[in-house]
Amino acid sequence: MAQGFTVLIPARLASSRLPDKPLADIGGLPMVVRVARRAALSGATRCVVAADDPRILAACAQHGVAALATRADHPSGSDRLAEACVALGLGDDEVVVNVQGDEPLIEPALIDAVAAELQARTDCAMSTAAHAIERRADWLDPNVVKVVTDARGTAQYFSRAPIPWWRDGMAGDELPSPAPLRHVGIYAYRAAFLRRFPTLPVAPTERLESLEQLRALWHGERIAVHLTAHAPGPGVDTPQDLARVRALIGAA
């Protein structure tokens, strides 16, 4: 199991689809608190919420979760985490895992695996996760992000398109073999790269695909990909997602 890494959880109060999302009640706890408690079950040395609103800080303090204030005008979660990384004074080679604040069912073992992947790959600035796609509909769905890896297990490209493109099989109902990979939105960074990431120019591919991780590839950085056997639990983006997660946790 990976040891000696920091989990940072970006939390932004504004959400167009689910207002005050980090504070949404799930089984008697604000969602961001539930995420932090799941992350604390990993091998992380510490878990810290990077918040943009005093109400998130207050909720964390009420439940004994470490949190720090960050600017409210950050354009992305990575920018928020870069500020938190500086505030915490993390060393250049320390590993930081970005656990999204809307993943209350995150598996601690997945956090460990992504951190361990980066700790083992000195040639990479980042790591992430993926799993095999089982349904053709998911492969074709632009809301499902795909990744193609190379022989070393590093990312060649991420896309909303069905990649790799199966030239001779697109008319059928099958999936390519080996199965295409669905990207899981969890990242580990070396702290030095996380601090530098927001200063890098936005990549043309990033702008086209609306996928921030393409910026790292565009600028020549490598992203190690941990292959996990199972899809993670559902995240929360909409009121329907929230109801689903509440039902799952209530039934546990």
RAZI-V403288 format. One record per residue. SS is DSSP state (H for helix, E for strand, L for the rest). Layout:
BEGIN
ss:SS
ss:SS
END
This chain:
BEGIN
ss:L
ss:L
ss:L
ss:L
ss:L
ss:E
ss:E
ss:E
ss:E
ss:E
ss:E
ss:L
ss:L
ss:L
ss:L
ss:L
ss:L
ss:L
ss:L
ss:L
ss:H
ss:H
ss:H
ss:L
ss:E
ss:E
ss:L
ss:L
ss:E
ss:E
ss:H
ss:H
ss:H
ss:H
ss:H
ss:H
ss:H
ss:H
ss:H
ss:L
ss:L
ss:L
ss:L
ss:L
ss:L
ss:E
ss:E
ss:E
ss:E
ss:E
ss:E
ss:L
ss:L
ss:H
ss:H
ss:H
ss:H
ss:H
ss:H
ss:H
ss:H
ss:H
ss:L
ss:L
ss:L
ss:L
ss:E
ss:E
ss:E
ss:L
ss:L
ss:L
ss:L
ss:L
ss:L
ss:L
ss:H
ss:H
ss:H
ss:H
ss:H
ss:H
ss:H
ss:H
ss:H
ss:H
ss:H
ss:H
ss:L
ss:L
ss:L
ss:L
ss:L
ss:L
ss:E
ss:E
ss:E
ss:E
ss:L
ss:L
ss:L
ss:L
ss:L
ss:L
ss:L
ss:L
ss:L
ss:H
ss:H
ss:H
ss:H
ss:H
ss:H
ss:H
ss:H
ss:H
ss:H
ss:H
ss:H
ss:H
ss:L
ss:L
ss:L
ss:L
ss:L
ss:E
ss:E
ss:E
ss:E
ss:E
ss:E
ss:E
ss:L
ss:L
ss:L
ss:H
ss:H
ss:H
ss:H
ss:H
ss:L
ss:L
ss:L
ss:L
ss:L
ss:E
ss:E
ss:E
ss:E
ss:L
ss:L
ss:L
ss:L
ss:E
ss:E
ss:E
ss:E
ss:E
ss:E
ss:L
ss:L
ss:L
ss:L
ss:L
ss:L
ss:L
ss:L
ss:L
ss:L
ss:L
ss:L
ss:L
ss:L
ss:L
ss:L
ss:L
ss:L
ss:L
ss:L
ss:L
ss:E
ss:E
ss:E
ss:E
ss:E
ss:E
ss:E
ss:E
ss:E
ss:E
ss:H
ss:H
ss:H
ss:H
ss:H
ss:H
ss:H
ss:L
ss:L
ss:L
ss:L
ss:L
ss:L
ss:H
ss:H
ss:H
ss:H
ss:H
ss:H
ss:L
ss:L
ss:L
ss:L
ss:H
ss:H
ss:H
ss:H
ss:H
ss:L
ss:L
ss:L
ss:L
ss:E
ss:E
ss:E
ss:E
ss:E
ss:L
ss:L
ss:L
ss:L
ss:L
ss:L
ss:L
ss:L
ss:L
ss:L
ss:L
ss:H
ss:H
ss:H
ss:H
ss:H
ss:H
ss:H
ss:H
ss:H
ss:H
ss:H
ss:H
ss:H
ss:L
END
